[in-house]
Amino acid sequence: MDLKYVLLKDCCSKIGSGATPKGGKSVYIEKGTSFIRSQNVYNLFFSTKGLAYINDDAANKLKGVTVREGDVLLNITGDSVARTCVVPNEVLPARVNQHVAIIRTNHSLDPYYLNYYLASPAMQGYLLNIASTGASRNAITKGAIEKLSIPTPSLDVQRRIASILSAYDNLIENNNRRIRLLEQMAENLYKEWFVRFRFPGHEKAEFESGLPKGWKRNKIKEYYNTCSGGTPSREKNEYYNEGTIFWVKTGEIQDSLIQKTEELISTEGLKHSSAKILPKWTLLMAMYGVNIGKLGIITNEMSCNQAACAFIDKGSIPSVFYLFFYLKSIRSYLLSISFGAAQQNLSQVLIQNLRIVMPQEDVLKSFDNVIRPLYNQICALQQQSELLSRQRDLLLPRLMSGKLEVKV
């Protein structure tokens, strides 16, 4: 394949970041113009979790950062820097905030081809290196984006490459849909048993003070120990290089299972920080930051940073899934009692003193027996998607470099 490289600025009609609307919370509404933030942009897919909406007046004032069909979105600051995806049409009309760049290609560059190129392991490494060595840590400037060198075969070849790679992503998205259905089934069951009180044997249950007899309402610390983690010094490369210990950052806590992490730390990094090894099936909660109140269940032994609270049961609670759904159900309350001038914050003490409704042990065991197979399916689907992702990532550079011939 005859390849030539061009600067990205020479094949784009727009490269620029967004802005945050003025007016604070008053401009955010239940449904309106989508307001895309970095938490919505993942490599090769867009997450609607946490997608915000702004009113017409705020959207009109942000016309300069309007997102169009086919725009490539690139995270340019923060822990999720370098993540990229093509905006899905279903979230349009949309605007973006200052942490996300809009890259709008012209007639010579296919946006889906560009998206795959930016998401390739080699380019991700290059972008992350740019972000870490600039004047502002974890930031990619507009100038750096404009100077990216892009291989540009014919437009037909670009589209064919994007089509081959998208076949993998379609399978991954199908798995994601199945995962969402399983998660919804699990949540519906929780509501049926513990909100509507239609648990097995409910017909014969007696109620006292609004709860089935034998159920208790106590502080979380009666049933769980809590702890947070730590961050090894970034100045010590040996704490991260060739790490073998999964290390969860709160940006990865997204109300789902966590089977792997973006970063790993070494045994030395663990030893010289507040991070600690947490047992598999531990529940994590983000205590501050954009994901405050979000939850995740780790499926392997892992560590975490200091912004996450880990719940370790004291041996008497048989279901981590019940705790997951209970805390998720009271998230609005948690956000209302969080504090902090600069950012909302949930402290360990506040969390330990939360009250939790604790059903009888036999009901919890029955719930766990029904829910756990659903989450085992979710685990399997996530692992399958990870395998598909690795296969796609191995194929991608060979297609981009011309080592694999592409027929159109």
Sequence and secondary structure as in RCSB ss.txt:
>XXXX:A:sequence
MDLKYVLLKDCCSKIGSGATPKGGKSVYIEKGTSFIRSQNVYNLFFSTKGLAYINDDAANKLKGVTVREGDVLLN
ITGDSVARTCVVPNEVLPARVNQHVAIIRTNHSLDPYYLNYYLASPAMQGYLLNIASTGASRNAITKGAIEKLSI
PTPSLDVQRRIASILSAYDNLIENNNRRIRLLEQMAENLYKEWFVRFRFPGHEKAEFESGLPKGWKRNKIKEYYN
TCSGGTPSREKNEYYNEGTIFWVKTGEIQDSLIQKTEELISTEGLKHSSAKILPKWTLLMAMYGVNIGKLGIITN
EMSCNQAACAFIDKGSIPSVFYLFFYLKSIRSYLLSISFGAAQQNLSQVLIQNLRIVMPQEDVLKSFDNVIRPLY
NQICALQQQSELLSRQRDLLLPRLMSGKLEVKV
>XXXX:A:secstr
    EEEGGGGEEEEEE    SSGGGGEEEEEEEEE GGGEETTEE  TT EEE HHHHHHTGGGEE TT EEEE
 BSTTTT EEE  GGG SEEE TTEEEEEE TTS HHHHHHHHHSHHHHHHHHHHHHHSSSTTB  HHHHHT EE
E   HHHHHHHHHHHHHHHHHHHHHHHHHHHHHHHHHHHHHHHHTS   TTGGG  EETTEETT EEEEGGGTEE
EEE     TT GGGTTT  EEEE GGG SSEEE   SEEE HHHHHTSS   B TT EEEE BSTTTT EEEESS
 BEE TTEEEEEE SS   HHHHHHHHHHTHHHHHHH B SSS B  HHHHHT EEEE  HHHHHHHHHHHHHHH
HHHHHHHHHHHHHHHHHHHHHHHHHHTSS    
